[in-house]
Amino acid sequence: MVAHAALPGLALRLLALLAGALCMLALRHYPLGHGWPSLLFAALLPAYFLLLCWRPACWLFCLPALLPVLDLAPWTGWFLFEEIDVLLLLTVACGYWRLGGSAKPAAARLAPAARACLLLCSLAWLAALLRGVLPLVPLDVYAWDNYLSPYNSVRLGKAWAWSMLLLPMLLRDGDASALRRYALPGMLGGLATVSLIALWERAVFPGLMNLSSDYRITAPFSAMHTGGAALDGYLALSLPFAGLWLARARTRWQAALAMLLLALALHAACSTFSRGLYAAVAAAMLLALWQILRTGHGAAPRPTGRRPMGKLLLSLLLAVLGTVLLVTMFSVAGYRGLLAAVVLLAASFVLAARPLPWRLAPASLLCALCLQGLLASWWPEGSGQQAAGWLKGPYFLFLLAAALLAAVLLPGPLRPGGAASKGPARLSLAMMAWSMLACNLVWIGWHWAGPAALPPACLVVLLATLMLCNGRLRPPLWQLDRASLSMAGAAGILLLLAIPVSASYYATERFATTAFDMQGRLRHWRQVLAMQPSDWGNQLFGMGMGSFPATYYWHNRGREVPASIAYAEEGGAPDKAGNTFVRLASPGYSAGYGELLRLLQRLPVQPATRYTLALDARRSGPMPVLLVRLCQRQLLYAQNCVNVPLRLRLPQPGAPASVWLHYEVPFDSGWLGAGAWLLRPPVQLELAASGTATSSLIEVDNLSLRAPDGEELILNGCFTQANNYWFFSSDHHHLPWHIKSLPLQLLVETGWCGALSMLGLLALAGLRLLRQATRGDLGALACAAALLGFLVVGLFDSLLDVPRIALLCYLMLLCALLQPSPPSPPSLPRPAESAPP
């Protein structure tokens, strides 16, 4: 019995040792010598190990926080095996070692139906993985450097494998309190980091206020180097948890921080210009609104089970009218008019929940008009025109009135009947400040757009006046509690961000081409289905996980030859190793050149410096052209490029066509590398093969970029370490890399078995979450909204081909299926043994 009980513990300890050995082996080959992110990762691993030794359950916090941001592929070049895999190996090693030596009972369990669904999904995953990776090719360094390799199946399949390896640890640590204590802050930390990186990218490249540029952010997700919707899927998964934090905020500081995070996250979402993400956010909001209306702000259901329909319709009418008026105000008065209108409506929302002294309203209005006229006449129009920004008359007086109103209202507690609501004089002063806000709103519209802004500005003032009548209704439409303030604040932030973005040139263009783009997407889906073999094996078990890029490359019906990058080795003398080089294949399309595939490396370039580029090259095919340049680039969409004047030569007469030719080209870096450290755009070296409509090859070796002092800037320029420190990007043409539909991806790559088993898992998790949300569980509601948004984005884009996003989704599904373990029965006292006779 003792040996039988010790066997699982011994097996877990052996698995922990195996995971630790694999982690050390990966670190031995991992390229850590390029850029500060690699040094940061080298310092993170021992700190994470010590944290797991101190607080073992902290993996529930660290994984959600690090999965979206620990992405160093642009620096290291590794994308089939990533940094997050090293972190997960360390997590499994520490977690399984703890599981093997502890007798603590599990904190959660899985229902039999959930176990059955997980078993079916695992069997379908295994079948799809084997179909994708077989027959095996030699397992060398060149098998891991492109998406056309059969080992791309391992890249996609590892997400489900990691989720199953983490499941025993989740059952051990994932009770409800631990998920609230660790997992939710981890999700919020990851969302905050991604949102800040998105804010930085917008500020550095197109500019925060530049909404006409077609630049689309990628934030920290290197998997978007061939397109896809990694950022969209992550924001859809994480945004509802920012709303959950806001709804659960217990103090003003927590509410303020939650509001700030929500603003940053919504800015990132709006900046994607992704129609699928916009639809996902709308779907998640509708689900949350439906649940709130059913249960009353997420609390337990009301005894009557219903809310007054007239009150609900009136609230929705006010919301729609406010949105329409804000859109109209922005169209005629710009950002300043929109901001002023939002401030006035927000002030009306707060003021309308107080018992206003209406008998003093005429006197307050008269005093406000007199003071407004006096200040406006004191502020000369000439000096106001010469002043800049907020020093102009209407803006300054609007800020003054807003500051006065805030000073009157903020000292009192945020509830009716508090100290602020007991003083009629204080509320009269608030009504006077509100009247000045309304006057200055009209003045701002006139100052910005002339008479055309007067009708919408007056309508906004009229709506704000109607809102002030809320306190005279019985019962009022809203009260000034924390839930109402949170909902109003979130709605105001969303409108302030969504209205300018939706009215921008680029967003308008994207919405105008929705029907055309949908036709292109449908055409691509038909081609994907046509490329799938029709035999029963492919129909049941799929073509193989991760097999689509190779299938498109060899079997697409348009006879297109996408560009490709491969690392090759030519044979040398028996006594020395062969030469390693990179082979760039230009795209071949019947309708033109197509999209180039660019080989990239980040470089520490200094501005106005004379550099020398040297390389060996040889070419084959009709008129190939090697494009070499240095550009400001985050991942996609290069800007401010400096072209290296390189022109390939033909071999000398009589020389073999396969001869290598050496080139050395001096050039000036110009403005690249300039700017403050934080706002300095990263600079990358780009190599791409271009040619005619027929694909051609260019092979490059011994690449070097030297500064005037002789310092070498390029790492692995001889390509002896294959793709180490080299990455690649396809800026615009993404169809050869993605199926562009999550359901179709499951159907084509995993077959009907994989698609139906995953559908059953999603249905089971969704029904459980909705039942919990109906009982008032806000965490379950946020999780359901997150999964719904993820699926909406997945209708029009591939999401499971990004392993870190797929793993986050799988972990969320597992958390949704967890049930608390039944309490163990109390141990009975052992009967006393009888004394021997």
C-alpha positions in Angstrom: 0.0 0.0 0.0 2.8 2.4 0.8 4.6 1.7 -2.5 1.3 2.1 -4.4 0.6 5.5 -2.7 4.2 6.7 -3.4 4.1 5.8 -7.1 2.1 9.0 -8.3 4.4 11.2 -6.2 7.5 9.6 -7.6 6.2 9.9 -11.2 5.4 13.6 -10.6 8.9 14.2 -9.2 10.4 12.5 -12.3 8.3 14.7 -14.6 9.5 17.7 -12.6 13.1 16.7 -13.1 12.5 16.1 -16.8 11.0 19.6 -17.2 13.8 21.2 -15.3 16.4 19.4 -17.5 14.6 20.5 -20.7 14.5 24.1 -19.3 18.3 24.0 -18.7 18.9 22.5 -22.2 16.8 25.3 -23.8 18.7 28.0 -21.9 21.9 26.5 -23.1 21.0 27.2 -26.8 18.8 30.2 -26.2 20.2 33.4 -27.9 20.5 35.9 -25.0 23.1 38.3 -26.4 21.0 40.8 -28.4 19.4 43.8 -26.8 18.1 44.7 -23.3 15.0 42.5 -23.5 17.2 39.4 -23.5 19.1 40.6 -20.5 15.8 41.3 -18.8 14.6 37.8 -19.5 17.9 36.4 -18.1 17.2 38.3 -14.9 13.5 37.3 -14.8 14.0 33.5 -14.8 15.9 33.2 -11.4 13.5 35.8 -9.9 10.5 33.7 -11.0 12.1 30.6 -9.6 12.6 32.2 -6.2 9.0 33.5 -6.3 7.7 30.0 -6.9 9.7 28.6 -4.1 8.3 31.3 -1.8 4.7 31.4 -3.0 4.0 28.4 -5.2 0.5 29.6 -6.2 2.0 32.8 -7.7 2.2 31.1 -11.1 -1.5 31.9 -11.3 -0.5 35.6 -11.4 2.7 35.4 -13.4 1.4 33.4 -16.4 -1.5 35.7 -17.3 0.7 38.7 -16.7 3.7 37.4 -18.8 2.0 35.4 -21.6 1.1 38.5 -23.7 4.3 40.5 -23.1 7.2 38.1 -22.8 7.7 38.0 -26.5 11.3 38.5 -27.7 11.1 36.9 -31.1 12.1 40.2 -32.9 15.4 40.2 -30.9 16.1 36.4 -30.7 14.6 35.1 -34.0 13.0 32.2 -32.1 9.3 31.7 -32.8 8.6 28.0 -32.9 10.1 27.6 -29.4 9.7 30.8 -27.4 10.6 32.5 -24.2 7.2 31.6 -22.7 8.0 27.9 -23.3 11.1 28.3 -21.1 9.0 29.9 -18.4 6.4 27.2 -18.7 9.0 24.5 -18.3 10.2 26.2 -15.1 6.6 26.5 -13.9 5.9 22.8 -14.5 9.1 21.7 -12.9 8.4 23.6 -9.7 4.7 22.8 -9.7 5.1 19.1 -10.2 7.9 18.8 -7.7 5.5 20.4 -5.2 2.6 18.1 -6.2 4.8 15.0 -5.8 5.7 15.9 -2.2 2.5 17.2 -0.8 -0.5 15.5 0.7 -2.8 18.6 0.5 -6.2 17.8 -1.1 -7.1 19.4 -4.4 -8.9 22.8 -4.1 -11.0 22.2 -7.2 -12.4 19.3 -9.3 -13.9 18.7 -12.8 -17.3 17.3 -13.4 -17.6 14.0 -15.4 -18.9 15.9 -18.5 -15.9 18.2 -18.4 -13.5 15.3 -18.1 -15.1 13.6 -21.1 -14.9 16.8 -23.2 -11.2 17.3 -22.3 -10.5 13.7 -23.1 -12.1 14.0 -26.6 -10.3 17.3 -27.3 -7.0 15.7 -26.3 -7.5 12.7 -28.6 -8.4 15.0 -31.5 -5.4 17.2 -30.7 -3.1 14.2 -30.7 -4.5 12.9 -34.0 -4.1 16.4 -35.7 -0.6 16.8 -34.3 0.6 13.4 -35.6 -1.0 14.1 -39.0 0.8 17.4 -39.2 4.2 16.3 -38.1 4.5 13.0 -39.8 6.5 11.9 -41.7 9.3 13.1 -39.6 12.0 15.2 -41.2 15.6 15.5 -39.8 15.4 17.3 -36.4 18.1 19.9 -37.0 18.3 23.7 -36.6 16.8 24.3 -40.0 13.6 22.4 -39.2 12.6 25.2 -36.8 13.1 28.3 -38.9 9.9 28.7 -41.0 6.2 28.0 -41.0 6.5 25.6 -43.9 8.2 23.0 -41.7 6.2 20.0 -40.5 7.3 21.1 -37.0 4.9 24.0 -37.3 2.4 21.5 -36.0 4.4 21.4 -32.7 4.3 25.2 -32.5 0.5 25.2 -32.7 -0.1 22.0 -30.7 2.0 23.1 -27.7 -0.7 25.4 -26.4 -3.1 22.6 -25.7 -0.3 20.4 -24.3 0.7 23.2 -21.9 -2.8 23.6 -20.7 -3.1 19.9 -19.9 0.2 19.9 -18.1 -1.0 22.9 -16.0 -4.3 21.3 -15.3 -3.1 19.3 -12.2 -1.6 22.5 -10.8 -4.8 24.4 -11.5 -6.8 21.7 -9.7 -4.5 22.1 -6.8 -4.3 25.9 -6.5 -7.3 27.2 -8.5 -10.0 27.7 -5.9 -12.2 30.8 -6.2 -10.2 32.8 -3.7 -6.9 32.0 -5.3 -8.2 33.0 -8.7 -9.5 36.3 -7.3 -6.2 36.9 -5.5 -3.7 35.9 -8.2 -5.3 35.3 -11.6 -7.4 38.4 -11.8 -4.5 40.8 -10.9 -2.3 38.8 -13.4 -4.8 39.5 -16.2 -5.0 43.1 -15.2 -1.2 43.4 -15.1 -0.9 41.9 -18.6 -3.6 44.2 -20.0 -1.9 47.2 -18.5 1.4 46.4 -20.0 0.0 45.6 -23.4 -2.0 48.9 -23.3 1.0 50.9 -22.4 3.1 49.4 -25.2 0.2 50.1 -27.6 0.2 53.7 -26.3 3.9 54.0 -26.8 3.7 52.6 -30.4 1.0 55.0 -31.3 3.0 57.9 -29.9 6.3 56.9 -31.6 5.1 56.0 -35.1 1.9 57.7 -36.4 1.3 60.0 -33.4 -1.4 59.8 -30.8 -3.7 62.3 -32.5 -3.0 61.1 -36.1 -6.1 59.1 -36.9 -5.8 59.4 -40.7 -2.8 57.2 -41.0 -3.3 53.5 -42.0 -0.8 52.4 -39.4 -2.2 49.5 -37.3 -0.5 48.7 -34.0 0.8 45.3 -33.0 2.0 46.0 -29.5 4.2 43.2 -28.1 2.8 40.4 -30.3 5.5 39.3 -32.7 3.1 36.6 -34.2 1.5 39.5 -36.1 4.6 39.7 -38.4 2.5 37.7 -40.9 -0.8 39.4 -40.0 -3.4 37.8 -37.8 -5.4 39.1 -34.9 -3.3 38.3 -31.8 -3.7 41.8 -30.3 -7.4 41.7 -31.1 -7.9 38.3 -29.5 -6.0 39.3 -26.4 -7.9 42.5 -25.9 -11.2 40.7 -26.4 -10.1 38.2 -23.7 -8.8 40.7 -21.2 -11.0 43.9 -21.5 -13.9 42.5 -19.6 -11.7 41.9 -16.5 -10.9 45.7 -16.4 -14.6 46.2 -16.2 -14.8 43.6 -13.5 -12.1 45.4 -11.5 -14.1 48.6 -11.8 -17.3 47.0 -10.7 -15.6 45.4 -7.7 -13.7 48.6 -6.7 -14.2 49.2 -2.9 -12.4 52.5 -2.6 -12.1 55.7 -4.7 -8.4 54.9 -5.4 -9.3 51.5 -6.7 -12.1 52.9 -8.8 -9.7 55.6 -10.2 -7.0 53.1 -11.1 -9.6 50.8 -12.7 -10.9 53.7 -14.7 -7.4 54.6 -15.9 -6.7 51.0 -16.9 -10.0 50.9 -18.8 -9.2 54.1 -20.6 -5.8 52.7 -21.7 -7.3 49.4 -22.8 -10.1 51.0 -24.7 -7.5 53.3 -26.4 -5.6 50.2 -27.5 -8.8 48.6 -28.7 -9.8 51.6 -30.7 -6.3 52.0 -32.1 -6.4 48.6 -33.8 -9.0 49.8 -36.3 -10.2 46.2 -36.2 -13.9 45.8 -37.1 -13.9 42.3 -35.6 -12.6 43.6 -32.3 -15.2 46.4 -32.3 -17.9 43.8 -32.8 -16.4 41.7 -30.0 -16.5 44.7 -27.6 -20.1 45.4 -28.6 -21.1 41.8 -28.0 -19.4 41.6 -24.6 -21.1 44.9 -23.6 -24.5 43.6 -24.7 -24.0 40.4 -22.6 -23.0 42.4 -19.6 -25.9 44.9 -20.0 -28.3 42.0 -20.3 -27.0 40.4 -17.1 -27.0 43.8 -15.3 -30.6 44.5 -16.3 -31.6 41.0 -15.1 -29.9 41.1 -11.7 -29.6 44.8 -10.9 -25.9 45.8 -11.3 -24.7 42.3 -10.9 -26.2 41.7 -7.4 -28.6 39.0 -6.5 -31.8 38.9 -8.6 -34.6 41.2 -7.4 -37.5 39.5 -5.7 -39.9 40.6 -8.5 -37.4 39.4 -11.1 -38.2 42.4 -13.4 -37.4 46.1 -13.7 -39.9 48.9 -14.7 -40.0 48.9 -18.5 -40.7 52.6 -18.7 -37.7 53.4 -16.6 -35.5 51.2 -18.7 -36.8 52.6 -22.0 -36.3 56.2 -20.8 -32.7 55.4 -19.7 -31.9 53.9 -23.1 -33.5 56.9 -24.8 -31.3 59.3 -22.9 -28.2 57.2 -23.7 -29.0 57.1 -27.4 -29.8 60.9 -27.5 -26.5 61.7 -25.7 -24.5 59.5 -28.1 -26.1 61.1 -31.2 -25.5 64.6 -29.8 -21.9 63.9 -29.0 -21.3 62.5 -32.4 -22.9 65.6 -34.0 -20.9 67.9 -31.6 -17.6 66.3 -32.6 -18.4 66.6 -36.3 -18.8 70.4 -36.1 -16.7 71.4 -33.1 -13.9 68.8 -33.0 -12.1 67.4 -30.0 -12.7 70.5 -27.8 -16.4 70.6 -28.4 -16.7 66.9 -27.7 -14.7 67.1 -24.5 -16.7 70.1 -23.3 -20.0 68.3 -24.0 -18.9 65.2 -22.2 -17.8 67.3 -19.2 -21.2 69.0 -19.1 -23.2 65.8 -19.3 -21.0 64.2 -16.6 -21.6 67.2 -14.4 -25.3 66.9 -15.0 -25.2 63.2 -14.2 -23.6 63.9 -10.8 -25.6 67.0 -10.0 -28.9 65.3 -10.9 -28.6 62.8 -8.1 -28.5 65.6 -5.5 -31.7 67.2 -4.0 -31.3 70.4 -5.9 -32.9 73.6 -4.4 -35.1 74.4 -7.4 -36.5 77.5 -5.7 -33.0 79.0 -5.9 -32.5 78.0 -9.5 -33.5 81.4 -11.1 -31.2 83.3 -8.8 -28.3 80.8 -9.5 -28.9 81.1 -13.2 -29.0 84.9 -13.1 -25.8 85.1 -11.0 -24.1 82.7 -13.4 -25.1 84.8 -16.4 -23.9 88.0 -14.8 -20.6 86.5 -13.8 -20.1 84.8 -17.2 -20.8 88.1 -19.0 -18.4 90.0 -16.6 -15.6 87.5 -17.2 -16.2 87.4 -20.9 -16.1 91.1 -21.2 -13.0 91.3 -19.0 -11.3 88.7 -21.3 -10.6 90.7 -24.5 -11.2 88.9 -27.7 -7.9 90.1 -29.1 -5.8 88.7 -26.3 -7.9 85.6 -26.4 -7.1 85.0 -30.0 -3.4 85.7 -29.5 -3.3 83.3 -26.5 -2.6 79.7 -27.1 -4.5 76.6 -26.0 -6.5 76.7 -22.8 -5.7 80.4 -22.3 -8.2 81.4 -24.9 -11.4 82.9 -23.4 -14.0 80.1 -23.8 -11.5 77.3 -22.8 -10.2 79.2 -19.7 -13.7 80.1 -18.4 -14.9 76.5 -19.1 -12.0 75.1 -17.0 -12.7 77.7 -14.3 -16.3 76.7 -14.1 -15.4 73.0 -14.1 -12.9 73.6 -11.3 -15.5 75.5 -9.3 -18.1 72.7 -9.7 -15.5 70.0 -8.7 -14.5 72.0 -5.6 -18.1 72.3 -4.6 -19.1 68.6 -5.1 -15.9 66.6 -4.3 -15.6 67.3 -0.6 -18.9 65.7 0.2 -19.4 61.9 0.1 -20.7 60.4 -3.1 -24.2 59.6 -1.8 -27.4 61.4 -1.4 -28.0 62.7 2.1 -24.3 63.4 2.7 -22.7 66.6 3.9 -22.6 68.1 0.4 -26.3 67.6 -0.1 -27.3 69.2 3.2 -26.2 72.7 2.3 -28.5 74.6 -0.1 -25.9 77.3 -0.5 -23.4 74.8 -1.7 -25.8 73.2 -4.2 -26.8 76.7 -5.4 -23.2 77.4 -6.1 -23.0 74.1 -7.9 -26.0 75.1 -10.1 -24.3 78.4 -10.8 -21.1 76.6 -11.9 -23.1 74.2 -14.0 -24.8 77.2 -15.8 -21.4 78.7 -16.5 -20.3 75.3 -18.0 -23.4 75.4 -20.3 -22.7 78.9 -21.4 -19.0 78.2 -22.1 -19.9 75.0 -24.0 -21.9 77.2 -26.5 -19.1 79.7 -26.6 -16.5 76.9 -27.4 -18.7 75.7 -30.3 -19.0 79.2 -31.6 -15.3 79.9 -31.2 -14.4 76.7 -33.1 -17.0 76.4 -35.8 -19.1 79.6 -35.8 -22.9 79.5 -36.2 -23.0 75.9 -37.4 -22.1 74.7 -33.9 -24.9 76.5 -32.1 -27.7 74.0 -32.8 -25.9 70.9 -31.5 -24.4 72.9 -28.6 -27.8 74.1 -27.6 -29.3 70.6 -27.9 -26.5 69.3 -25.6 -27.4 72.0 -23.1 -31.1 71.0 -23.4 -30.3 67.3 -22.8 -28.2 68.2 -19.8 -31.0 70.3 -18.4 -33.4 67.4 -18.8 -30.9 65.2 -16.9 -31.1 67.6 -14.0 -34.8 66.6 -13.6 -33.8 63.1 -12.6 -34.1 63.9 -8.9 -37.8 64.9 -9.3 -38.7 61.5 -10.7 -40.1 58.9 -8.3 -38.0 56.7 -8.3 -35.1 58.4 -10.1 -33.5 56.9 -13.1 -30.1 56.7 -11.4 -28.6 57.2 -8.0 -25.1 58.4 -7.1 -23.7 55.1 -6.0 -20.4 53.5 -7.0 -22.0 51.2 -9.6 -23.7 54.1 -11.4 -20.6 56.2 -11.3 -18.5 53.3 -12.7 -21.0 52.7 -15.5 -21.2 56.4 -16.4 -17.4 56.8 -16.3 -16.8 53.7 -18.5 -19.4 55.0 -21.0 -17.8 58.4 -21.1 -14.4 57.0 -21.7 -15.7 54.8 -24.5 -17.5 57.6 -26.2 -14.5 60.0 -25.9 -12.3 57.4 -27.6 -14.8 55.7 -30.0 -16.3 58.9 -31.5 -13.0 60.4 -32.8 -11.7 57.1 -34.0 -15.0 56.1 -35.8 -15.0 59.5 -37.6 -11.4 59.3 -38.7 -10.4 59.0 -42.3 -8.9 55.5 -41.9 -11.8 54.1 -39.9 -14.3 55.5 -42.3 -12.4 53.9 -45.2 -12.3 50.6 -43.5 -16.0 50.6 -42.7 -16.8 51.7 -46.3 -14.9 48.7 -47.7 -16.5 46.1 -45.3 -18.6 44.5 -48.0 -15.6 44.3 -50.4 -13.3 42.8 -47.8 -16.0 40.3 -46.8 -16.1 39.1 -50.3 -12.4 38.6 -50.3 -12.6 36.7 -47.1 -15.3 34.4 -48.4 -13.2 33.8 -51.5 -10.3 32.9 -49.4 -12.4 30.5 -47.3 -13.6 28.8 -50.4 -10.0 28.3 -51.6 -9.1 26.9 -48.2 -11.8 24.3 -48.4 -10.9 23.5 -52.0 -7.3 22.8 -50.9 -8.4 20.2 -48.2 -8.3 16.6 -49.5 -11.7 15.0 -49.6 -10.8 11.6 -48.2 -12.4 10.4 -44.9 -9.2 10.7 -42.9 -8.8 14.4 -43.6 -12.5 15.0 -43.1 -12.5 13.3 -39.7 -9.0 14.2 -38.3 -8.0 17.2 -40.5 -5.0 18.0 -42.6 -2.8 18.3 -39.6 -2.3 21.1 -37.0 -0.3 24.0 -38.4 -0.2 22.5 -41.9 -2.0 25.4 -43.7 1.0 27.6 -44.6 2.7 24.6 -46.4 -0.6 23.6 -48.0 -1.1 27.0 -49.4 2.5 27.3 -50.6 2.3 24.1 -52.6 -1.4 23.6 -53.5 -3.2 27.0 -53.7 -5.5 27.1 -56.7 -4.3 30.6 -57.8 -0.9 29.1 -58.6 0.7 31.8 -56.5 4.2 31.3 -55.2 4.5 33.2 -51.9 7.8 34.7 -50.9 9.9 32.5 -48.6 13.0 32.6 -46.4 15.1 29.5 -45.7 18.5 28.8 -44.2 20.6 26.3 -46.3 24.0 24.7 -46.2 26.1 23.8 -49.2 28.5 20.9 -49.1 32.1 21.6 -48.5 35.2 19.6 -48.4 35.1 16.5 -46.3 37.5 17.9 -43.8 35.6 21.1 -43.1 32.0 22.1 -42.5 29.7 23.3 -45.3 28.9 26.9 -45.8 25.6 28.2 -44.2 23.7 31.0 -45.9 20.2 32.4 -46.2 18.0 31.9 -49.3 15.5 34.7 -50.2 12.8 33.7 -52.7 10.9 36.5 -54.3 7.1 36.1 -54.7 5.7 34.9 -58.0 2.1 35.9 -58.8 0.3 35.9 -62.1 -1.1 39.4 -61.4 2.1 41.1 -60.3 5.0 41.0 -57.9 2.9 40.4 -54.8 4.1 41.1 -51.2 7.8 40.9 -50.3 9.0 38.9 -47.3 11.5 40.9 -45.4 14.4 39.5 -43.3 14.9 41.7 -40.2 17.4 42.4 -37.4 17.2 45.2 -34.9 20.4 47.4 -34.8 21.7 50.1 -32.5 22.2 52.7 -35.2 23.5 56.2 -34.5 22.2 59.2 -36.5 24.3 61.0 -39.2 26.9 58.2 -39.2 28.7 56.7 -42.1 28.3 52.9 -42.2 29.6 50.3 -44.5 27.5 47.3 -45.6 29.3 44.3 -46.9 27.9 40.9 -48.0 28.3 38.0 -50.4 25.5 37.2 -52.8 24.5 35.1 -55.7 21.3 35.0 -57.7 19.3 32.8 -60.0 16.1 33.4 -61.9 14.9 36.3 -64.1 16.1 39.7 -62.9 16.2 39.2 -59.2 16.7 42.4 -57.1 18.1 42.5 -53.6 16.5 45.3 -51.6 18.5 46.4 -48.5 17.5 49.3 -46.3 17.4 50.6 -42.7 14.0 51.6 -41.5 12.1 52.7 -38.4 9.9 49.7 -37.6 8.2 48.1 -34.7 7.0 45.0 -36.5 4.9 46.0 -39.6 4.9 49.2 -41.7 8.4 50.5 -42.1 8.8 54.3 -42.0 11.6 56.8 -42.8 13.7 54.3 -44.6 17.3 54.8 -45.8 18.0 52.7 -48.9 21.4 51.1 -49.2 22.5 51.7 -52.9 23.2 48.0 -53.7 23.0 46.7 -57.2 23.7 43.1 -57.9 26.2 42.3 -60.7 26.4 39.5 -63.2 29.2 37.0 -62.9 32.3 37.5 -65.1 32.1 35.9 -68.5 33.1 32.2 -68.2 32.5 32.2 -64.4 30.0 29.6 -63.1 26.5 30.9 -62.3 26.8 29.7 -58.7 29.8 31.9 -57.9 29.6 34.2 -54.9 30.1 37.9 -55.5 31.3 40.3 -52.8 29.8 43.8 -52.3 30.8 46.7 -50.0 28.5 49.8 -50.0 29.0 52.9 -47.8 26.0 54.9 -46.9 24.8 57.5 -44.3 22.3 56.7 -41.6 20.7 60.1 -41.8 18.1 60.7 -39.1 17.8 57.1 -38.0 18.5 56.5 -34.4 17.7 60.0 -33.3 15.4 61.1 -30.5 14.9 60.6 -26.8 15.5 57.2 -25.5 11.9 56.4 -24.6 10.4 57.9 -27.8 13.2 56.7 -30.1 11.8 54.5 -32.9 13.6 51.2 -33.2 15.7 50.7 -36.3 15.8 47.5 -38.2 17.9 46.2 -41.2 15.7 44.8 -43.9 16.6 42.4 -46.7 14.1 41.3 -49.3 14.2 39.6 -52.7 12.1 41.2 -55.5 11.8 40.3 -59.1 9.3 39.7 -61.9 6.0 37.7 -61.8 8.2 34.6 -61.8 9.8 33.7 -58.5 13.6 33.9 -58.3 16.3 33.3 -55.7 18.9 35.4 -54.0 21.4 33.8 -51.6 23.2 36.0 -49.1 26.1 35.3 -46.8 28.7 37.0 -44.7 26.5 40.0 -44.0 28.3 42.8 -42.2 27.5 46.4 -41.1 30.4 48.3 -39.6 30.6 51.7 -37.9 33.4 54.1 -38.6 35.3 52.8 -35.6 35.1 49.2 -37.0 32.4 48.0 -34.6 30.3 45.2 -36.0 26.5 45.8 -35.5 25.1 42.6 -37.1 24.9 39.4 -35.1 25.0 36.0 -36.8 25.8 37.7 -40.2 27.3 34.5 -41.5 24.0 32.6 -40.6 26.0 29.8 -38.9 23.3 29.8 -36.2 20.4 29.8 -38.7 17.7 32.2 -37.6 19.2 33.3 -34.3 18.7 37.1 -34.1 16.9 37.2 -37.4 13.2 37.7 -37.8 10.9 38.2 -40.8 7.8 40.1 -41.7 5.1 40.2 -44.4 3.6 43.6 -44.0 0.4 43.4 -46.1 -0.2 40.0 -47.8 -1.3 37.7 -45.0 -3.6 35.2 -46.7 -0.8 32.6 -47.3 -0.2 32.4 -43.6 -3.7 32.2 -42.0 -7.0 30.6 -42.7 -8.6 33.7 -41.2 -11.4 31.9 -39.4 -11.2 30.1 -36.1 -14.1 27.6 -36.8 -12.7 26.9 -40.3 -9.2 26.5 -38.9 -10.5 23.9 -36.4 -12.4 22.1 -39.2 -9.6 22.1 -41.8 -6.7 21.3 -39.5 -8.3 19.1 -36.8 -11.3 17.7 -38.8 -14.8 17.2 -37.6 -13.5 15.4 -34.5 -11.5 18.4 -33.3 -14.1 20.9 -34.2 -17.0 19.1 -32.5 -15.1 18.3 -29.4 -14.0 21.9 -29.0 -17.5 23.1 -29.6 -18.7 20.8 -26.9 -16.1 22.2 -24.5 -17.0 25.7 -25.3 -20.7 25.0 -24.8 -20.2 23.3 -21.5 -18.0 26.1 -20.2 -20.4 28.8 -21.5 -23.5 27.2 -19.9 -21.7 26.9 -16.6 -20.5 30.5 -16.7 -24.0 31.8 -17.6 -25.6 29.9 -14.7 -23.1 31.3 -12.3 -23.6 34.8 -13.7 -27.4 34.5 -13.3 -26.7 33.9 -9.6 -24.8 37.2 -9.4 -21.2 36.1 -9.9 -19.5 39.0 -11.6 -16.3 37.0 -12.2 -18.3 34.4 -14.2 -20.0 37.2 -16.2 -16.6 38.7 -17.1 -15.2 35.3 -18.1 -18.3 34.7 -20.3 -18.0 38.1 -21.9 -14.3 37.5 -22.5 -14.9 34.1 -24.2 -17.7 35.6 -26.3 -15.6 38.5 -27.5 -12.8 36.0 -28.3 -15.1 33.9 -30.4 -16.5 37.0 -32.2 -13.0 38.0 -33.2 -12.4 34.4 -34.2 -15.2 34.4 -36.7 -13.1 36.5 -39.1 -9.5 35.7 -38.1 -7.3 32.9 -37.0 -6.5 33.0 -33.2 -5.4 29.5 -32.3 -2.3 29.8 -34.5 -0.8 32.1 -31.9 0.2 29.7 -29.1 0.3 32.2 -26.2 -3.2 33.5 -27.0 -4.5 30.0 -27.5 -3.0 28.9 -24.1 -4.6 31.9 -22.4 -8.0 30.9 -23.9 -7.6 27.3 -22.9 -6.7 28.3 -19.3 -9.7 30.5 -19.1 -11.9 27.5 -20.3 -10.4 25.3 -17.7 -11.0 27.9 -14.9 -14.7 28.1 -16.1 -15.0 24.3 -15.7 -13.6 24.1 -12.2 -15.9 23.2 -9.4 -15.0 23.4 -5.7 -14.0 20.1 -4.1 -16.5 18.7 -1.6 -15.4 19.1 2.0 -13.6 16.1 3.2 -15.5 14.2 5.9 -14.3 14.7 9.4 -12.0 11.9 10.5 -13.5 9.6 13.2 -11.6 8.9 16.3 -9.9 5.5 16.3 -11.5 3.1 18.8 -9.3 2.3 21.8 -7.6 -1.0 21.5 -8.6 -3.6 24.1 -5.9 -4.6 26.6 -4.5 -8.0 26.3 -5.8 -10.6 28.7 
